Protein backbone atom coordinates (compact mmCIF):
# COMPACT_ATOMS: atom_id res chain seq x y z
CA UNK A 1 0.00 0.00 0.00
CA UNK A 2 1.32 3.46 -0.93
CA UNK A 3 2.71 5.39 2.03
CA UNK A 4 0.21 8.21 1.37
CA UNK A 5 -2.81 6.07 0.54
CA UNK A 6 -5.47 5.67 3.22
CA UNK A 7 -8.16 3.04 2.82
CA UNK A 8 -11.50 2.82 4.58
CA UNK A 9 -13.70 -0.14 5.51
CA UNK A 10 -16.94 -0.12 7.50
CA UNK A 11 -16.58 -2.69 10.30
CA UNK A 12 -19.72 -1.80 12.20
CA UNK A 13 -20.70 -5.49 12.38
CA UNK A 14 -18.04 -6.06 15.04
CA UNK A 15 -19.30 -6.61 18.58
CA UNK A 16 -18.91 -3.69 20.99
CA UNK A 17 -19.07 -3.36 24.78
CA UNK A 18 -18.87 -0.37 27.10
CA UNK A 19 -17.53 -0.73 30.64
CA UNK A 20 -18.50 2.06 33.03
CA UNK A 21 -18.36 2.58 36.77
CA UNK A 22 -15.53 3.38 39.19
CA UNK A 23 -14.07 -0.14 39.11
CA UNK A 24 -14.16 -0.71 35.35
CA UNK A 25 -10.36 -0.82 34.97
CA UNK A 26 -9.92 -2.94 38.10
CA UNK A 27 -12.58 -5.38 36.90
CA UNK A 28 -10.93 -5.96 33.51
CA UNK A 29 -7.54 -6.21 35.23
CA UNK A 30 -8.82 -9.23 37.19
CA UNK A 31 -10.35 -11.24 34.34
CA UNK A 32 -8.24 -10.76 31.19
CA UNK A 33 -4.59 -11.14 30.23
CA UNK A 34 -3.85 -7.42 29.88
CA UNK A 35 -3.27 -4.77 32.58
CA UNK A 36 -6.07 -2.21 32.85
CA UNK A 37 -5.75 -0.62 36.30
CA UNK A 38 -3.37 2.05 34.99
CA UNK A 39 -4.94 2.69 31.57
CA UNK A 40 -5.34 6.38 30.72
CA UNK A 41 -7.96 8.10 28.55
CA UNK A 42 -7.04 7.77 24.89
CA UNK A 43 -4.88 4.70 25.45
CA UNK A 44 -5.60 1.50 23.50
CA UNK A 45 -4.77 -2.01 24.67
CA UNK A 46 -5.52 -5.50 23.36
CA UNK A 47 -6.49 -8.37 25.66
CA UNK A 48 -7.49 -12.01 25.65
CA UNK A 49 -9.77 -14.03 27.87
CA UNK A 50 -8.39 -17.47 28.61
CA UNK A 51 -9.35 -20.60 30.49
CA UNK A 52 -7.62 -21.85 33.63
CA UNK A 53 -5.49 -23.99 31.28
CA UNK A 54 -4.45 -20.98 29.21
CA UNK A 55 -6.47 -21.53 26.04
CA UNK A 56 -8.18 -18.52 24.53
CA UNK A 57 -11.92 -17.92 24.75
CA UNK A 58 -11.90 -14.41 23.25
CA UNK A 59 -9.73 -11.57 21.95
CA UNK A 60 -10.67 -7.90 21.92
CA UNK A 61 -9.29 -4.39 21.43
CA UNK A 62 -10.02 -1.82 24.13
CA UNK A 63 -9.84 1.97 24.39
CA UNK A 64 -10.12 4.10 27.52
CA UNK A 65 -12.18 7.29 27.43
CA UNK A 66 -12.75 9.78 30.25
CA UNK A 67 -15.69 7.84 31.66
CA UNK A 68 -15.58 4.36 30.11
CA UNK A 69 -13.57 1.59 28.53
CA UNK A 70 -14.84 0.67 25.08
CA UNK A 71 -13.96 -2.60 23.41
CA UNK A 72 -14.70 -4.24 20.08
CA UNK A 73 -14.26 -7.79 18.80
CA UNK A 74 -14.97 -10.14 15.90
CA UNK A 75 -18.67 -10.72 15.05
CA UNK A 76 -18.23 -14.44 15.82
CA UNK A 77 -17.76 -13.56 19.48
CA UNK A 78 -20.98 -11.56 19.82
CA UNK A 79 -23.04 -14.54 21.06
CA UNK A 80 -20.48 -15.53 23.72
CA UNK A 81 -18.14 -12.77 24.93
CA UNK A 82 -20.67 -10.43 26.62
CA UNK A 83 -22.10 -13.27 28.72
CA UNK A 84 -18.68 -14.80 29.39
CA UNK A 85 -17.17 -11.60 30.76
CA UNK A 86 -20.38 -10.69 32.60
CA UNK A 87 -20.10 -13.86 34.70
CA UNK A 88 -17.30 -12.27 36.73
CA UNK A 89 -19.00 -9.02 37.77
CA UNK A 90 -20.37 -10.23 41.13
CA UNK A 91 -20.46 -7.09 43.36
CA UNK A 92 -17.87 -5.12 41.38
CA UNK A 93 -18.81 -1.50 40.67
CA UNK A 94 -18.88 -1.90 36.92
CA UNK A 95 -21.68 -1.87 34.36
CA UNK A 96 -21.25 -3.76 31.08
CA UNK A 97 -23.41 -2.55 28.22
CA UNK A 98 -23.65 -4.10 24.77
CA UNK A 99 -23.37 -1.08 22.45
CA UNK A 100 -23.05 -3.00 19.19
CA UNK A 101 -26.15 -1.41 17.72
CA UNK A 102 -25.42 2.04 19.16
CA UNK A 103 -22.08 2.63 17.45
CA UNK A 104 -20.69 2.34 13.95
CA UNK A 105 -17.02 1.41 13.52
CA UNK A 106 -14.89 2.56 10.60
CA UNK A 107 -11.35 1.32 10.02
CA UNK A 108 -8.81 3.63 8.38
CA UNK A 109 -5.45 2.18 7.30
CA UNK A 110 -2.41 3.98 5.98
CA UNK A 111 0.51 6.09 7.19
CA UNK A 112 -1.58 9.29 7.15
CA UNK A 113 -4.79 7.92 8.65
CA UNK A 114 -4.73 10.27 11.65
CA UNK A 115 -4.22 13.37 9.50
CA UNK A 116 -7.04 12.32 7.20
CA UNK A 117 -9.42 11.72 10.11
CA UNK A 118 -8.57 15.10 11.58
CA UNK A 119 -8.91 16.82 8.21
CA UNK A 120 -12.35 15.33 7.70
CA UNK A 121 -13.50 16.93 10.93
CA UNK A 122 -14.69 13.54 12.10
CA UNK A 123 -16.62 13.77 15.36
CA UNK A 124 -15.64 10.27 16.42
CA UNK A 125 -13.69 8.46 19.12
CA UNK A 126 -10.27 7.53 17.73
CA UNK A 127 -9.03 4.02 18.52
CA UNK A 128 -5.52 3.13 17.20
CA UNK A 129 -5.07 -0.50 16.18
CA UNK A 130 -2.24 -2.86 15.27
CA UNK A 131 -4.65 -5.38 13.72
CA UNK A 132 -3.14 -5.01 10.24
CA UNK A 133 0.53 -4.60 11.12
CA UNK A 134 0.49 -1.15 9.52
CA UNK A 135 -0.55 2.27 10.89
CA UNK A 136 -4.32 2.15 11.28
CA UNK A 137 -7.17 3.17 13.53
CA UNK A 138 -10.84 2.67 14.19
CA UNK A 139 -13.30 5.53 14.48
CA UNK A 140 -16.27 5.00 16.79
CA UNK A 141 -19.34 7.02 15.80
CA UNK A 142 -22.96 7.01 16.87
CA UNK A 143 -24.97 4.96 14.35
CA UNK A 144 -27.03 7.91 13.07
CA UNK A 145 -23.77 9.74 12.24
CA UNK A 146 -22.06 6.84 10.47
CA UNK A 147 -23.04 7.65 6.88
CA UNK A 148 -21.96 11.27 7.29
CA UNK A 149 -18.64 10.13 8.79
CA UNK A 150 -17.92 7.80 5.88
CA UNK A 151 -18.82 10.48 3.34
CA UNK A 152 -16.59 13.06 5.04
CA UNK A 153 -13.65 10.65 5.14
CA UNK A 154 -14.03 9.80 1.48
CA UNK A 155 -14.24 13.47 0.56
CA UNK A 156 -11.02 13.99 2.52
CA UNK A 157 -9.30 11.32 0.43
CA UNK A 158 -9.97 7.93 2.01
CA UNK A 159 -10.42 5.20 -0.59
CA UNK A 160 -13.09 2.57 -0.09
CA UNK A 161 -11.59 -0.89 0.33
CA UNK A 162 -12.88 -4.40 0.93
CA UNK A 163 -12.31 -6.96 3.65
CA UNK A 164 -10.32 -8.89 1.05
CA UNK A 165 -7.98 -5.91 0.72
CA UNK A 166 -7.51 -5.75 4.49
CA UNK A 167 -6.85 -9.49 4.67
CA UNK A 168 -4.09 -9.05 2.11
CA UNK A 169 -2.43 -6.40 4.27
CA UNK A 170 -2.85 -8.39 7.48
CA UNK A 171 -1.52 -11.64 6.03
CA UNK A 172 1.45 -9.92 4.38
CA UNK A 173 2.38 -8.47 7.77
CA UNK A 174 1.89 -11.73 9.67
CA UNK A 175 -0.78 -10.49 12.10
CA UNK A 176 -3.08 -13.10 13.70
CA UNK A 177 -6.87 -12.73 13.78
CA UNK A 178 -9.57 -14.34 15.89
CA UNK A 179 -11.34 -17.12 14.00
CA UNK A 180 -8.25 -17.72 11.86
CA UNK A 181 -5.03 -17.98 13.87
CA UNK A 182 -6.81 -17.66 17.23
CA UNK A 183 -9.61 -19.91 18.46
CA UNK A 184 -10.58 -21.83 21.63
CA UNK A 185 -7.75 -24.33 21.03
CA UNK A 186 -5.06 -21.64 20.86
CA UNK A 187 -2.62 -20.44 23.50
CA UNK A 188 -1.77 -16.71 23.21
CA UNK A 189 1.91 -17.58 22.78
CA UNK A 190 1.15 -19.77 19.76
CA UNK A 191 -0.51 -16.87 17.95
CA UNK A 192 2.32 -14.54 18.99
CA UNK A 193 0.06 -12.04 20.74
CA UNK A 194 1.64 -12.32 24.20
CA UNK A 195 3.90 -9.29 23.72
CA UNK A 196 0.85 -7.23 22.74
CA UNK A 197 -1.96 -8.60 24.89
CA UNK A 198 -0.46 -10.44 27.90
CA UNK A 199 0.94 -8.65 30.96
CA UNK A 200 3.23 -11.05 32.84
CA UNK A 201 3.88 -8.84 35.87
CA UNK A 202 0.34 -8.05 36.99
CA UNK A 203 -1.61 -9.76 39.76
CA UNK A 204 -3.77 -12.84 39.67
CA UNK A 205 -6.30 -13.43 36.89
CA UNK A 206 -7.99 -16.44 35.33
CA UNK A 207 -5.34 -18.52 33.56
CA UNK A 208 -2.34 -16.64 34.97
CA UNK A 209 -0.63 -19.78 36.26
CA UNK A 210 -0.84 -21.43 32.85
CA UNK A 211 0.53 -18.28 31.18
CA UNK A 212 3.45 -18.13 33.60
CA UNK A 213 4.34 -21.79 33.08
CA UNK A 214 4.42 -21.38 29.31
CA UNK A 215 6.35 -18.12 29.58
CA UNK A 216 9.07 -19.49 31.82
CA UNK A 217 9.22 -22.83 30.01
CA UNK A 218 10.11 -20.77 26.98
CA UNK A 219 8.12 -22.44 24.21
CA UNK A 220 4.82 -23.80 22.94
CA UNK A 221 4.41 -26.66 20.49
CA UNK A 222 3.12 -24.45 17.66
CA UNK A 223 3.91 -20.98 16.40
CA UNK A 224 2.59 -18.54 13.80
CA UNK A 225 4.51 -18.58 10.51
CA UNK A 226 4.32 -16.73 7.21
CA UNK A 227 4.33 -18.68 3.95
CA UNK A 228 4.64 -17.75 0.28
CA UNK A 229 4.04 -19.61 -2.97
CA UNK A 230 4.11 -18.98 -6.69
CA UNK A 231 0.46 -20.08 -6.83
CA UNK A 232 -2.59 -19.53 -4.66
CA UNK A 233 -2.67 -20.98 -1.15
CA UNK A 234 -5.84 -22.13 0.62
CA UNK A 235 -6.95 -21.91 4.26
CA UNK A 236 -7.18 -25.35 5.82
CA UNK A 237 -4.45 -26.85 3.66
CA UNK A 238 -2.26 -29.32 5.52
CA UNK A 239 1.38 -28.23 5.69
CA UNK A 240 4.02 -30.95 5.38
CA UNK A 241 7.78 -30.84 5.74
CA UNK A 242 9.80 -33.82 4.45
CA UNK A 243 6.55 -35.76 4.25
CA UNK A 244 5.56 -35.12 7.85
CA UNK A 245 2.58 -32.98 8.84
CA UNK A 246 3.79 -29.88 10.68
CA UNK A 247 0.66 -27.71 10.72
CA UNK A 248 -2.10 -26.09 8.73
CA UNK A 249 -2.70 -22.93 6.70
CA UNK A 250 -4.99 -20.64 8.72
CA UNK A 251 -5.33 -17.61 6.41
CA UNK A 252 -4.44 -17.07 2.76
CA UNK A 253 -4.76 -14.54 0.01
CA UNK A 254 -3.13 -15.30 -3.30
CA UNK A 255 0.38 -16.61 -2.83
CA UNK A 256 0.72 -15.41 0.77
CA UNK A 257 -0.52 -17.24 3.82
CA UNK A 258 -0.27 -17.66 7.56
CA UNK A 259 -0.13 -20.98 9.33
CA UNK A 260 0.22 -22.51 12.77
CA UNK A 261 3.17 -24.86 12.44
CA UNK A 262 5.43 -26.90 14.70
CA UNK A 263 7.78 -24.53 16.53
CA UNK A 264 10.78 -26.51 15.20
CA UNK A 265 10.13 -25.40 11.59
CA UNK A 266 12.88 -23.08 10.42
CA UNK A 267 12.26 -19.97 8.29
CA UNK A 268 13.36 -20.74 4.75
CA UNK A 269 12.05 -24.30 4.84
CA UNK A 270 10.45 -25.65 1.66
CA UNK A 271 7.08 -27.22 2.46
CA UNK A 272 3.93 -28.45 0.78
CA UNK A 273 0.59 -26.81 1.59
CA UNK A 274 -2.01 -29.21 0.28
CA UNK A 275 -0.91 -29.78 -3.30
CA UNK A 276 1.01 -26.53 -3.50
CA UNK A 277 4.74 -26.05 -2.95
CA UNK A 278 5.50 -23.16 -0.61
CA UNK A 279 8.31 -21.60 1.39
CA UNK A 280 8.26 -20.58 5.04
CA UNK A 281 9.38 -16.93 4.99
CA UNK A 282 9.35 -16.12 8.68
CA UNK A 283 7.84 -16.56 12.11
CA UNK A 284 5.26 -14.12 13.53
CA UNK A 285 4.78 -10.52 12.38
CA UNK A 286 7.18 -9.00 9.89
CA UNK A 287 10.09 -7.12 11.43
CA UNK A 288 10.13 -4.47 12.57
CA UNK A 289 6.71 -5.08 14.10
CA UNK A 290 4.36 -2.21 13.28
CA UNK A 291 3.38 -0.23 16.34
CA UNK A 292 0.13 1.64 16.76
CA UNK A 293 0.50 5.11 15.37
Secondary structure, DSSP 8 states (H G I E B T S, - for coil): --TT--EEEE-TTSEEEEEESTTHHHHHHHHSSS--TT--TT-EEEEEEE-TTSBEEEEEEEEE-SS-EEEEE-GGGTTTHHHHHHTT-TT-S-EEEE-TTTEEEEEEESTTHHHHHHHTT--SEEEEE-TTSSSEEEEEEEGGGHHHHHHHHHHTT-EE--HHHHHHHHHHHT---BTTTBSTT-BHHHHT-HHHH--TTS---TTHHHHHHHHHHT--SEEEEEEE-SS---TT-EEEETTEEEEEEEEEETTEEEEEEETT--TT-EEEETTEEEEEEEESS-SS-----
